Amino acid sequence: MKTCLLLAGCGALVAFGAASAQAETLREALITAYQQNPTLNAARAAQRATDEGVPISLADGRPSSQVQAQYTENFLNPANAFTAPERSLNGSINLTVPVYSGGSVRNGIKAAKTRVGAGQADLRGTEAAVFSNVVAAYMDVMRDEAIVSLRLQNVGALETNLQASSDRFEIGDLTRTDVAQSDARLAIAQSDLQTAEANLIRSKEIYIQLVGNAPGQLEPPPPLPNLPDGPESAVDTALDDNPDVIAARERVEASKFDVKAARGARLPQVALFTQGNYQNFLGTLGSSLINANFIQQQSSAAGGVQLTVPVYQGGRPGAQIRRAQALSGQAMEQEIATERDVIAQTRGAFASYRAAMQVIAASQVAVDSNALALEGVRAENSVGNRTVLDILDAERELLNAQVQLVTARRNAYVAGFTLLAAMGKAEARDLGLDGGILYDPSVNYDRVRRKINDWASDEDPTAQSTRTVDTPAQDAALIGPPAN
């Protein structure tokens, strides 16, 4: 069943606050990155280059023809060359039709077609990787905005505490130690706020790098659907659908065709040929000793079958075969390495997601409990049973629990999306980014694979991605509503 991750959903897994109708959605950010991200556009261009490997390989098995022309001016002839012309014009045309090439052409074509399949899988992998980075950047901005908001609230609360402590010190209700403790906590909170603001700026800049424009007010993302129940089912899906695994398998098959193509260099080759020649001496062929009428132009034509049997080529074919075999072995090992990496990534993402969900549940309990505890400590302080330090500690514990909850929500969503990407379920079609904007690499392949015109070329390329040099440097200003 097609995953529609970014279609309009009902509640959000991550909720940092209410979102307005004008808020930027994760789907919009992914669509923008899909169209303007330079990494993804470069991968598409690379795939178009890979597509051309098929018509190039097909050309090796097609007829080839060439025309040659030569004009010669004989400014010094031998003394005994009585009939040597002063000048001549020569032309020739040749047509060669390959009949049998030892299997090199056939296997070269198969290897090129297989590499097109591998390249298309690589493009899927690049797409999923870019989307994973965009999701992480989107969630980082939301997390850091929430943390800055929490830090701002904490600084405000500590400033109020400090003012209250100072007022109570003036009337002799508190000691200077109480004021110093409030002052110290405020200074620490202000430094933590500076760090949080720097993190927010960095997250915004990474968002611009990936998406191409500055983030606005970000709407909480929709829930992640179709997540697996366990790591075993996730790995099974990943081994079938992960684009990196598919690309590695295709490269193994292509390398086997390369070995067969290399072996063809040792086999006989058969070709049909025809050629024609024309020569014109431009009226300069003659002799001062013989009074005769020399023919000033002549033509010839021939055709036949050419058999080429390699006898010795200096060891080149053997070296080419061994090199192809070694590269085939490398491709096999890389397939296993890719499979290992995907398995580890899938299991790790599942474990991270499950752990983050547990942290969310525990952190929510901690937030609720610390909020209740802070309220109680303040009430007890009003009757003299708690000190100012107790209030400061309770505020700090509540803040830490809130930050941990915000971070866990971000980690859970990113880990869940990473898990979908590892399973091969985080590409444009999986995410519902349809509506006429999807790039189909098979369209270009179908366009070029049968082209036979030597003069058929495309227009010079222009950059498709947007530049960010004119984007102003980001600050730590909060765009969305304050964190709850």
NUSE-469953 format. One record per residue (C-alpha): residue number from 0; x, y, z negated. Coordinates in steps of 0.001 Angstrom, whole numbers, plus 500000, padded with zeros to 6 digits. Layout:
<rec k="NUM" px="X" py="Y" pz="Z"/>
...
//
This chain:
<rec k="0" px="500000" py="500000" pz="500000"/>
<rec k="1" px="501390" py="503370" pz="501016"/>
<rec k="2" px="502581" py="505415" pz="498094"/>
<rec k="3" px="501187" py="508952" pz="498085"/>
<rec k="4" px="503347" py="510392" pz="495342"/>
<rec k="5" px="502844" py="514034" pz="496099"/>
<rec k="6" px="499210" py="514206" pz="497092"/>
<rec k="7" px="496985" py="516147" pz="494750"/>
<rec k="8" px="496886" py="514137" pz="491543"/>
<rec k="9" px="494984" py="514303" pz="488302"/>
<rec k="10" px="497124" py="514916" pz="485166"/>
<rec k="11" px="500842" py="515468" pz="485126"/>
<rec k="12" px="503381" py="513250" pz="483440"/>
<rec k="13" px="505452" py="516271" pz="482608"/>
<rec k="14" px="503602" py="519250" pz="481148"/>
<rec k="15" px="505599" py="522288" pz="480189"/>
<rec k="16" px="502600" py="524589" pz="480183"/>
<rec k="17" px="499565" py="525506" pz="482221"/>
<rec k="18" px="500177" py="526231" pz="485916"/>
<rec k="19" px="498494" py="528978" pz="487864"/>
<rec k="20" px="496878" py="528589" pz="491278"/>
<rec k="21" px="499886" py="530330" pz="492872"/>
<rec k="22" px="502461" py="528000" pz="491324"/>
<rec k="23" px="504956" py="526236" pz="493581"/>
<rec k="24" px="504422" py="522485" pz="493713"/>
<rec k="25" px="506928" py="519683" pz="493981"/>
<rec k="26" px="505380" py="518667" pz="497289"/>
<rec k="27" px="506027" py="522152" pz="498701"/>
<rec k="28" px="509628" py="522039" pz="497516"/>
<rec k="29" px="510151" py="518652" pz="499174"/>
<rec k="30" px="508580" py="519814" pz="502435"/>
<rec k="31" px="510869" py="522846" pz="502499"/>
<rec k="32" px="513914" py="520692" pz="501829"/>
<rec k="33" px="512753" py="518189" pz="504459"/>
<rec k="34" px="512781" py="520941" pz="507061"/>
<rec k="35" px="515703" py="523099" pz="505947"/>
<rec k="36" px="518199" py="520991" pz="503971"/>
<rec k="37" px="521511" py="520972" pz="505902"/>
<rec k="38" px="522551" py="517525" pz="504647"/>
<rec k="39" px="519378" py="516001" pz="506033"/>
<rec k="40" px="519532" py="517934" pz="509307"/>
<rec k="41" px="523182" py="516928" pz="509747"/>
<rec k="42" px="522231" py="513272" pz="509218"/>
<rec k="43" px="519584" py="513590" pz="511931"/>
<rec k="44" px="522146" py="515052" pz="514335"/>
<rec k="45" px="524550" py="512226" pz="513497"/>
<rec k="46" px="521817" py="509708" pz="514267"/>
<rec k="47" px="521188" py="511344" pz="517640"/>
<rec k="48" px="524895" py="510891" pz="518367"/>
<rec k="49" px="524620" py="507226" pz="517361"/>
<rec k="50" px="521688" py="506831" pz="519769"/>
<rec k="51" px="523972" py="507777" pz="522655"/>
<rec k="52" px="526092" py="504686" pz="521990"/>
<rec k="53" px="523435" py="502587" pz="523757"/>
<rec k="54" px="523418" py="504410" pz="527134"/>
<rec k="55" px="527211" py="504610" pz="526953"/>
<rec k="56" px="527406" py="500825" pz="526541"/>
<rec k="57" px="524778" py="500287" pz="529239"/>
<rec k="58" px="526857" py="502415" pz="531630"/>
<rec k="59" px="529677" py="499839" pz="531440"/>
<rec k="60" px="527411" py="497318" pz="533186"/>
<rec k="61" px="525997" py="499644" pz="535826"/>
<rec k="62" px="527367" py="500419" pz="539313"/>
<rec k="63" px="529941" py="503169" pz="539508"/>
<rec k="64" px="530851" py="505267" pz="542489"/>
<rec k="65" px="533450" py="507896" pz="543178"/>
<rec k="66" px="534474" py="510122" pz="546082"/>
<rec k="67" px="538023" py="511332" pz="546621"/>
<rec k="68" px="539319" py="513999" pz="549014"/>
<rec k="69" px="542917" py="515006" pz="549715"/>
<rec k="70" px="544439" py="517682" pz="551930"/>
<rec k="71" px="548139" py="517296" pz="552787"/>
<rec k="72" px="550513" py="519856" pz="554340"/>
<rec k="73" px="553711" py="518211" pz="555649"/>
<rec k="74" px="556175" py="521090" pz="555615"/>
<rec k="75" px="559210" py="518821" pz="556140"/>
<rec k="76" px="558978" py="515620" pz="558204"/>
<rec k="77" px="561700" py="513005" pz="558734"/>
<rec k="78" px="563851" py="513544" pz="561852"/>
<rec k="79" px="562792" py="510274" pz="563483"/>
<rec k="80" px="559107" py="510652" pz="562698"/>
<rec k="81" px="558199" py="511778" pz="566208"/>
<rec k="82" px="554441" py="511483" pz="565717"/>
<rec k="83" px="554244" py="512725" pz="562129"/>
<rec k="84" px="551332" py="515152" pz="561717"/>
<rec k="85" px="551794" py="518575" pz="560264"/>
<rec k="86" px="548737" py="518281" pz="558071"/>
<rec k="87" px="545955" py="515837" pz="557307"/>
<rec k="88" px="542657" py="515559" pz="555474"/>
<rec k="89" px="541704" py="512266" pz="553801"/>
<rec k="90" px="538448" py="511203" pz="552186"/>
<rec k="91" px="537275" py="507957" pz="550580"/>
<rec k="92" px="534202" py="506642" pz="548807"/>
<rec k="93" px="534108" py="503602" pz="546552"/>
<rec k="94" px="531228" py="501687" pz="544998"/>
<rec k="95" px="531761" py="498978" pz="542373"/>
<rec k="96" px="529043" py="496761" pz="540930"/>
<rec k="97" px="530016" py="494713" pz="537855"/>
<rec k="98" px="528718" py="491147" pz="538027"/>
<rec k="99" px="530399" py="489396" pz="535121"/>
<rec k="100" px="532628" py="490891" pz="532417"/>
<rec k="101" px="533159" py="487955" pz="530108"/>
<rec k="102" px="530290" py="489033" pz="527851"/>
<rec k="103" px="531978" py="492252" pz="526761"/>
<rec k="104" px="529306" py="494530" pz="528184"/>
<rec k="105" px="526374" py="492433" pz="526995"/>
<rec k="106" px="527685" py="492159" pz="523430"/>
<rec k="107" px="528746" py="495796" pz="523412"/>
<rec k="108" px="525158" py="496789" pz="524217"/>
<rec k="109" px="523821" py="494560" pz="521447"/>
<rec k="110" px="526295" py="496057" pz="518974"/>
<rec k="111" px="525283" py="499599" pz="519956"/>
<rec k="112" px="521576" py="498811" pz="519566"/>
<rec k="113" px="522198" py="497227" pz="516179"/>
<rec k="114" px="524101" py="500291" pz="515038"/>
<rec k="115" px="521140" py="502450" pz="516010"/>
<rec k="116" px="519052" py="500400" pz="513582"/>
<rec k="117" px="521729" py="500796" pz="510909"/>
<rec k="118" px="521867" py="504542" pz="511528"/>
<rec k="119" px="518117" py="504885" pz="511205"/>
<rec k="120" px="518303" py="503074" pz="507865"/>
<rec k="121" px="521132" py="505417" pz="506820"/>
<rec k="122" px="518913" py="508363" pz="507718"/>
<rec k="123" px="516210" py="506946" pz="505459"/>
<rec k="124" px="518775" py="506652" pz="502687"/>
<rec k="125" px="519923" py="510235" pz="503153"/>
<rec k="126" px="516308" py="511379" pz="503065"/>
<rec k="127" px="515676" py="509528" pz="499789"/>
<rec k="128" px="518910" py="510865" pz="498282"/>
<rec k="129" px="518048" py="514461" pz="499187"/>
<rec k="130" px="514553" py="514044" pz="497772"/>
<rec k="131" px="515967" py="512557" pz="494560"/>
<rec k="132" px="518263" py="515562" pz="494194"/>
<rec k="133" px="515381" py="517970" pz="494863"/>
<rec k="134" px="513210" py="516254" pz="492262"/>
<rec k="135" px="516056" py="516415" pz="489743"/>
<rec k="136" px="516658" py="520108" pz="490505"/>
<rec k="137" px="512934" py="520867" pz="490260"/>
<rec k="138" px="512680" py="519121" pz="486890"/>
<rec k="139" px="515921" py="520732" pz="485682"/>
<rec k="140" px="514493" py="524189" pz="486307"/>
<rec k="141" px="511298" py="523288" pz="484465"/>
<rec k="142" px="513228" py="521760" pz="481573"/>
<rec k="143" px="515651" py="524652" pz="481248"/>
<rec k="144" px="512851" py="527227" pz="481445"/>
<rec k="145" px="511066" py="525390" pz="478641"/>
<rec k="146" px="514245" py="525228" pz="476569"/>
<rec k="147" px="514937" py="528945" pz="477099"/>
<rec k="148" px="511366" py="529676" pz="476065"/>
<rec k="149" px="511784" py="527570" pz="472921"/>
<rec k="150" px="515098" py="529236" pz="472147"/>
<rec k="151" px="513555" py="532681" pz="472600"/>
<rec k="152" px="510755" py="531771" pz="470232"/>
<rec k="153" px="513281" py="530467" pz="467734"/>
<rec k="154" px="515352" py="533660" pz="467924"/>
<rec k="155" px="512195" py="535689" pz="467379"/>
<rec k="156" px="511220" py="533571" pz="464390"/>
<rec k="157" px="514719" py="533834" pz="462903"/>
<rec k="158" px="514751" py="537590" pz="463397"/>
<rec k="159" px="511488" py="537737" pz="461481"/>
<rec k="160" px="512962" py="535501" pz="458789"/>
<rec k="161" px="516044" py="537689" pz="458533"/>
<rec k="162" px="513955" py="540830" pz="458212"/>
<rec k="163" px="511768" py="539190" pz="455579"/>
<rec k="164" px="514813" py="537940" pz="453689"/>
<rec k="165" px="516376" py="541381" pz="453785"/>
<rec k="166" px="513163" py="542950" pz="452502"/>
<rec k="167" px="512886" py="540433" pz="449687"/>
<rec k="168" px="516581" py="540955" pz="448863"/>
<rec k="169" px="515944" py="544674" pz="448512"/>
<rec k="170" px="513290" py="544051" pz="445883"/>
<rec k="171" px="515422" py="541437" pz="444142"/>
<rec k="172" px="513309" py="538444" pz="445113"/>
<rec k="173" px="516186" py="536757" pz="447049"/>
<rec k="174" px="519952" py="536694" pz="446769"/>
<rec k="175" px="522543" py="537845" pz="449265"/>
<rec k="176" px="523219" py="534170" pz="449964"/>
<rec k="177" px="519696" py="533782" pz="451313"/>
<rec k="178" px="520200" py="536744" pz="453624"/>
<rec k="179" px="523564" py="535406" pz="454808"/>
<rec k="180" px="522020" py="532021" pz="455613"/>
<rec k="181" px="519282" py="533666" pz="457665"/>
<rec k="182" px="521852" py="535847" pz="459425"/>
<rec k="183" px="524050" py="532836" pz="460254"/>
<rec k="184" px="521155" py="530830" pz="461661"/>
<rec k="185" px="520116" py="533773" pz="463811"/>
<rec k="186" px="523639" py="534114" pz="465228"/>
<rec k="187" px="523746" py="530408" pz="466065"/>
<rec k="188" px="520301" py="530611" pz="467672"/>
<rec k="189" px="521394" py="533576" pz="469790"/>
<rec k="190" px="524477" py="531690" pz="471029"/>
<rec k="191" px="522306" py="528642" pz="471817"/>
<rec k="192" px="519986" py="530939" pz="473754"/>
<rec k="193" px="522902" py="532219" pz="475821"/>
<rec k="194" px="523908" py="528639" pz="476654"/>
<rec k="195" px="520328" py="527750" pz="477566"/>
<rec k="196" px="520056" py="530781" pz="479835"/>
<rec k="197" px="523315" py="529861" pz="481571"/>
<rec k="198" px="521975" py="526345" pz="482131"/>
<rec k="199" px="518782" py="527778" pz="483596"/>
<rec k="200" px="520721" py="529982" pz="485999"/>
<rec k="201" px="522794" py="527016" pz="487106"/>
<rec k="202" px="519669" py="524901" pz="487660"/>
<rec k="203" px="518093" py="527656" pz="489740"/>
<rec k="204" px="521200" py="527957" pz="491900"/>
<rec k="205" px="521268" py="524188" pz="492502"/>
<rec k="206" px="517590" py="524388" pz="493433"/>
<rec k="207" px="518415" py="527087" pz="496000"/>
<rec k="208" px="521273" py="524964" pz="497338"/>
<rec k="209" px="518958" py="522008" pz="497948"/>
<rec k="210" px="515647" py="523653" pz="498876"/>
<rec k="211" px="516879" py="526848" pz="500515"/>
<rec k="212" px="514930" py="529397" pz="498497"/>
<rec k="213" px="514676" py="530501" pz="494885"/>
<rec k="214" px="512182" py="528689" pz="492660"/>
<rec k="215" px="508977" py="530426" pz="491753"/>
<rec k="216" px="506612" py="529390" pz="489014"/>
<rec k="217" px="506845" py="525614" pz="489194"/>
<rec k="218" px="503760" py="523524" pz="488735"/>
<rec k="219" px="504083" py="520306" pz="486711"/>
<rec k="220" px="504542" py="517377" pz="489108"/>
<rec k="221" px="501936" py="514656" pz="489640"/>
<rec k="222" px="502299" py="511209" pz="488078"/>
<rec k="223" px="504606" py="508637" pz="489620"/>
<rec k="224" px="502497" py="505808" pz="491050"/>
<rec k="225" px="503281" py="502151" pz="491722"/>
<rec k="226" px="506187" py="501862" pz="489329"/>
<rec k="227" px="507196" py="498220" pz="488763"/>
<rec k="228" px="506341" py="496264" pz="485638"/>
<rec k="229" px="509846" py="494910" pz="485184"/>
<rec k="230" px="513379" py="495055" pz="486590"/>
<rec k="231" px="512998" py="491729" pz="488434"/>
<rec k="232" px="510143" py="492913" pz="490640"/>
<rec k="233" px="511949" py="496227" pz="491185"/>
<rec k="234" px="515098" py="494445" pz="492368"/>
<rec k="235" px="513109" py="492149" pz="494674"/>
<rec k="236" px="511516" py="495177" pz="496330"/>
<rec k="237" px="514832" py="497007" pz="496532"/>
<rec k="238" px="516602" py="494109" pz="498256"/>
<rec k="239" px="513859" py="494064" pz="500897"/>
<rec k="240" px="513266" py="497786" pz="501406"/>
<rec k="241" px="516296" py="499768" pz="500210"/>
<rec k="242" px="517668" py="501557" pz="503305"/>
<rec k="243" px="521297" py="501249" pz="502227"/>
<rec k="244" px="520981" py="497467" pz="502004"/>
<rec k="245" px="519230" py="497332" pz="505372"/>
<rec k="246" px="521942" py="499484" pz="506976"/>
<rec k="247" px="524700" py="497284" pz="505539"/>
<rec k="248" px="523052" py="494158" pz="506934"/>
<rec k="249" px="522688" py="495753" pz="510358"/>
<rec k="250" px="526372" py="496670" pz="510376"/>
<rec k="251" px="527320" py="493081" pz="509653"/>
<rec k="252" px="525337" py="491978" pz="512714"/>
<rec k="253" px="526900" py="494729" pz="514836"/>
<rec k="254" px="530394" py="493683" pz="513774"/>
<rec k="255" px="529685" py="490113" pz="514944"/>
<rec k="256" px="528768" py="491431" pz="518377"/>
<rec k="257" px="531999" py="493445" pz="518353"/>
<rec k="258" px="533985" py="490232" pz="517900"/>
<rec k="259" px="532204" py="488625" pz="520851"/>
<rec k="260" px="532776" py="491713" pz="522967"/>
<rec k="261" px="536495" py="491676" pz="522131"/>
<rec k="262" px="536786" py="488023" pz="523169"/>
<rec k="263" px="535427" py="488933" pz="526580"/>
<rec k="264" px="538672" py="490754" pz="527412"/>
<rec k="265" px="540390" py="487342" pz="527877"/>
<rec k="266" px="537842" py="486024" pz="530377"/>
<rec k="267" px="537657" py="486518" pz="534155"/>
<rec k="268" px="535708" py="489457" pz="535537"/>
<rec k="269" px="533738" py="489552" pz="538781"/>
<rec k="270" px="532601" py="492652" pz="540658"/>
<rec k="271" px="531201" py="493544" pz="544043"/>
<rec k="272" px="532819" py="496434" pz="545834"/>
<rec k="273" px="532540" py="498480" pz="548976"/>
<rec k="274" px="534689" py="501344" pz="550172"/>
<rec k="275" px="534966" py="503694" pz="553087"/>
<rec k="276" px="537842" py="505920" pz="554272"/>
<rec k="277" px="538059" py="508844" pz="556654"/>
<rec k="278" px="541244" py="510568" pz="557895"/>
<rec k="279" px="541617" py="513656" pz="560081"/>
<rec k="280" px="544989" py="514992" pz="561233"/>
<rec k="281" px="543462" py="518334" pz="562230"/>
<rec k="282" px="544940" py="518210" pz="565741"/>
<rec k="283" px="548548" py="517912" pz="564540"/>
<rec k="284" px="549200" py="514212" pz="565321"/>
<rec k="285" px="551346" py="513946" pz="568476"/>
<rec k="286" px="554841" py="513806" pz="569933"/>
<rec k="287" px="556973" py="516006" pz="572090"/>
<rec k="288" px="558618" py="512879" pz="573572"/>
<rec k="289" px="555565" py="510947" pz="574552"/>
<rec k="290" px="552892" py="512583" pz="576645"/>
<rec k="291" px="549854" py="510839" pz="575249"/>
<rec k="292" px="546475" py="511711" pz="573854"/>
<rec k="293" px="546555" py="510728" pz="570182"/>
<rec k="294" px="543335" py="510164" pz="568286"/>
<rec k="295" px="543157" py="512823" pz="565602"/>
<rec k="296" px="540667" py="511120" pz="563268"/>
<rec k="297" px="539909" py="507605" pz="562132"/>
<rec k="298" px="537496" py="505789" pz="559802"/>
<rec k="299" px="537393" py="502433" pz="558056"/>
<rec k="300" px="535037" py="500524" pz="555756"/>
<rec k="301" px="535262" py="497316" pz="553782"/>
<rec k="302" px="533340" py="495338" pz="551188"/>
<rec k="303" px="533746" py="492168" pz="549230"/>
<rec k="304" px="533936" py="490389" pz="545927"/>
<rec k="305" px="536714" py="491038" pz="543454"/>
<rec k="306" px="537776" py="488433" pz="540924"/>
<rec k="307" px="540081" py="489485" pz="538126"/>
<rec k="308" px="541629" py="486725" pz="536008"/>
<rec k="309" px="543672" py="487983" pz="533051"/>
<rec k="310" px="546917" py="486075" pz="532725"/>
<rec k="311" px="548907" py="488089" pz="530222"/>
<rec k="312" px="548073" py="491469" pz="528693"/>
<rec k="313" px="550879" py="491938" pz="526235"/>
<rec k="314" px="548909" py="490539" pz="523290"/>
<rec k="315" px="546287" py="493292" pz="523418"/>
<rec k="316" px="543185" py="491021" pz="523531"/>
<rec k="317" px="544346" py="488974" pz="520565"/>
<rec k="318" px="544978" py="492101" pz="518535"/>
<rec k="319" px="541582" py="493517" pz="519477"/>
<rec k="320" px="539840" py="490297" pz="518443"/>
<rec k="321" px="541692" py="490138" pz="515135"/>
<rec k="322" px="540862" py="493768" pz="514439"/>
<rec k="323" px="537172" py="493160" pz="515199"/>
<rec k="324" px="537230" py="490093" pz="512926"/>
<rec k="325" px="538821" py="492090" pz="510114"/>
<rec k="326" px="536232" py="494849" pz="510493"/>
<rec k="327" px="533514" py="492203" pz="510458"/>
<rec k="328" px="534910" py="490872" pz="507196"/>
<rec k="329" px="534957" py="494416" pz="505834"/>
<rec k="330" px="531299" py="494875" pz="506800"/>
<rec k="331" px="530379" py="491650" pz="505003"/>
<rec k="332" px="532109" py="492750" pz="501826"/>
<rec k="333" px="530524" py="496176" pz="502061"/>
<rec k="334" px="527103" py="494546" pz="502353"/>
<rec k="335" px="527720" py="492682" pz="499094"/>
<rec k="336" px="529051" py="495848" pz="497449"/>
<rec k="337" px="525969" py="497787" pz="498572"/>
<rec k="338" px="523689" py="495042" pz="497286"/>
<rec k="339" px="525472" py="495077" pz="493925"/>
<rec k="340" px="525214" py="498843" pz="493724"/>
<rec k="341" px="521487" py="498827" pz="494522"/>
<rec k="342" px="520809" py="496116" pz="491963"/>
<rec k="343" px="522705" py="498034" pz="489285"/>
<rec k="344" px="521047" py="501301" pz="490256"/>
<rec k="345" px="517576" py="499761" pz="490200"/>
<rec k="346" px="518029" py="498048" pz="486859"/>
<rec k="347" px="519659" py="501124" pz="485366"/>
<rec k="348" px="516889" py="503427" pz="486591"/>
<rec k="349" px="514243" py="501104" pz="485194"/>
<rec k="350" px="516006" py="500971" pz="481828"/>
<rec k="351" px="516414" py="504773" pz="481804"/>
<rec k="352" px="512760" py="505281" pz="482645"/>
<rec k="353" px="511561" py="502879" pz="479974"/>
<rec k="354" px="513897" py="504390" pz="477371"/>
<rec k="355" px="512809" py="507927" pz="478261"/>
<rec k="356" px="509158" py="506971" pz="477864"/>
<rec k="357" px="509926" py="505582" pz="474420"/>
<rec k="358" px="511853" py="508741" pz="473566"/>
<rec k="359" px="508840" py="510802" pz="474664"/>
<rec k="360" px="506566" py="508910" pz="472306"/>
<rec k="361" px="509017" py="509179" pz="469404"/>
<rec k="362" px="509769" py="512847" pz="470094"/>
<rec k="363" px="506091" py="513715" pz="470191"/>
<rec k="364" px="505690" py="512160" pz="466750"/>
<rec k="365" px="508757" py="514080" pz="465593"/>
<rec k="366" px="507376" py="517367" pz="466938"/>
<rec k="367" px="504013" py="516862" pz="465284"/>
<rec k="368" px="505583" py="515805" pz="461997"/>
<rec k="369" px="508144" py="518616" pz="461960"/>
<rec k="370" px="505450" py="521192" pz="462741"/>
<rec k="371" px="503435" py="519936" pz="459788"/>
<rec k="372" px="506537" py="519843" pz="457606"/>
<rec k="373" px="507460" py="523423" pz="458524"/>
<rec k="374" px="504008" py="524598" pz="457635"/>
<rec k="375" px="504255" py="522831" pz="454273"/>
<rec k="376" px="507748" py="524178" pz="453525"/>
<rec k="377" px="506590" py="527725" pz="454200"/>
<rec k="378" px="503600" py="527248" pz="451923"/>
<rec k="379" px="505784" py="525793" pz="449163"/>
<rec k="380" px="508286" py="528618" pz="449603"/>
<rec k="381" px="505519" py="531133" pz="448977"/>
<rec k="382" px="505010" py="529656" pz="445502"/>
<rec k="383" px="508723" py="529340" pz="444787"/>
<rec k="384" px="509133" py="525576" pz="445280"/>
<rec k="385" px="511257" py="525865" pz="448439"/>
<rec k="386" px="514232" py="528008" pz="449370"/>
<rec k="387" px="514892" py="530038" pz="452493"/>
<rec k="388" px="517404" py="527391" pz="453524"/>
<rec k="389" px="514640" py="524780" pz="453444"/>
<rec k="390" px="512597" py="526894" pz="455844"/>
<rec k="391" px="515587" py="527351" pz="458172"/>
<rec k="392" px="516279" py="523615" pz="458179"/>
<rec k="393" px="512640" py="522825" pz="458929"/>
<rec k="394" px="512598" py="525309" pz="461809"/>
<rec k="395" px="515791" py="523849" pz="463230"/>
<rec k="396" px="514460" py="520280" pz="463038"/>
<rec k="397" px="511263" py="521306" pz="464795"/>
<rec k="398" px="513233" py="523074" pz="467524"/>
<rec k="399" px="515512" py="520082" pz="468039"/>
<rec k="400" px="512511" py="517773" pz="468334"/>
<rec k="401" px="510870" py="520092" pz="470871"/>
<rec k="402" px="514024" py="520285" pz="472973"/>
<rec k="403" px="514384" py="516512" pz="472827"/>
<rec k="404" px="510774" py="516072" pz="473943"/>
<rec k="405" px="511205" py="518455" pz="476880"/>
<rec k="406" px="514436" py="516717" pz="477907"/>
<rec k="407" px="512902" py="513252" pz="477612"/>
<rec k="408" px="509993" py="514251" pz="479841"/>
<rec k="409" px="512412" py="515482" pz="482461"/>
<rec k="410" px="514560" py="512346" pz="482180"/>
<rec k="411" px="511553" py="510043" pz="482468"/>
<rec k="412" px="510329" py="511671" pz="485676"/>
<rec k="413" px="513766" py="511778" pz="487298"/>
<rec k="414" px="514507" py="508172" pz="486309"/>
<rec k="415" px="511133" py="507071" pz="487659"/>
<rec k="416" px="511740" py="508808" pz="490980"/>
<rec k="417" px="515263" py="507373" pz="491125"/>
<rec k="418" px="513738" py="503946" pz="490609"/>
<rec k="419" px="511335" py="504493" pz="493508"/>
<rec k="420" px="514238" py="505663" pz="495682"/>
<rec k="421" px="516264" py="502554" pz="494834"/>
<rec k="422" px="513249" py="500442" pz="495793"/>
<rec k="423" px="513024" py="502212" pz="499171"/>
<rec k="424" px="509764" py="503948" pz="498247"/>
<rec k="425" px="510815" py="507605" pz="498053"/>
<rec k="426" px="510890" py="508776" pz="501655"/>
<rec k="427" px="508726" py="511277" pz="503493"/>
<rec k="428" px="506034" py="508810" pz="504513"/>
<rec k="429" px="505938" py="507310" pz="501034"/>
<rec k="430" px="505545" py="510754" pz="499519"/>
<rec k="431" px="502649" py="511818" pz="501692"/>
<rec k="432" px="504642" py="514530" pz="503488"/>
<rec k="433" px="502631" py="514045" pz="506644"/>
<rec k="434" px="500712" py="516490" pz="508759"/>
<rec k="435" px="502918" py="516689" pz="511850"/>
<rec k="436" px="506234" py="517561" pz="510219"/>
<rec k="437" px="507845" py="514133" pz="510014"/>
<rec k="438" px="511034" py="513487" pz="511962"/>
<rec k="439" px="510909" py="510197" pz="513870"/>
<rec k="440" px="514418" py="509092" pz="514940"/>
<rec k="441" px="512986" py="506539" pz="517383"/>
<rec k="442" px="511624" py="509374" pz="519540"/>
<rec k="443" px="515106" py="510561" pz="520483"/>
<rec k="444" px="516348" py="506991" pz="520924"/>
<rec k="445" px="513521" py="506171" pz="523323"/>
<rec k="446" px="514258" py="509410" pz="525174"/>
<rec k="447" px="517946" py="508761" pz="525830"/>
<rec k="448" px="518473" py="505007" pz="525901"/>
<rec k="449" px="517485" py="504586" pz="529580"/>
<rec k="450" px="519004" py="507784" pz="530944"/>
<rec k="451" px="521238" py="507197" pz="533978"/>
<rec k="452" px="521733" py="510747" pz="535250"/>
<rec k="453" px="525321" py="511949" pz="534820"/>
<rec k="454" px="524097" py="515551" pz="534756"/>
<rec k="455" px="521383" py="515086" pz="532158"/>
<rec k="456" px="522372" py="516873" pz="528961"/>
<rec k="457" px="520605" py="518766" pz="526218"/>
<rec k="458" px="520812" py="522435" pz="525364"/>
<rec k="459" px="523602" py="523475" pz="523028"/>
<rec k="460" px="522492" py="522928" pz="519429"/>
<rec k="461" px="521626" py="525655" pz="516971"/>
<rec k="462" px="521516" py="525367" pz="513200"/>
<rec k="463" px="518142" py="524272" pz="511844"/>
<rec k="464" px="518819" py="524912" pz="508160"/>
<rec k="465" px="518444" py="528249" pz="506426"/>
<rec k="466" px="521396" py="530042" pz="504869"/>
<rec k="467" px="521297" py="531165" pz="501255"/>
<rec k="468" px="523987" py="533834" pz="501404"/>
<rec k="469" px="521360" py="536574" pz="501205"/>
<rec k="470" px="519598" py="535008" pz="498223"/>
<rec k="471" px="520212" py="537191" pz="495167"/>
<rec k="472" px="522079" py="535747" pz="492223"/>
<rec k="473" px="519673" py="534173" pz="489785"/>
<rec k="474" px="519047" py="535264" pz="486224"/>
<rec k="475" px="517451" py="533603" pz="483228"/>
<rec k="476" px="514121" py="535416" pz="483531"/>
<rec k="477" px="511178" py="533131" pz="482843"/>
<rec k="478" px="508657" py="532940" pz="485662"/>
<rec k="479" px="506233" py="530427" pz="484239"/>
<rec k="480" px="504183" py="530598" pz="481042"/>
<rec k="481" px="505968" py="530079" pz="477739"/>
<rec k="482" px="506533" py="526539" pz="476526"/>
<rec k="483" px="504055" py="525130" pz="474050"/>
//
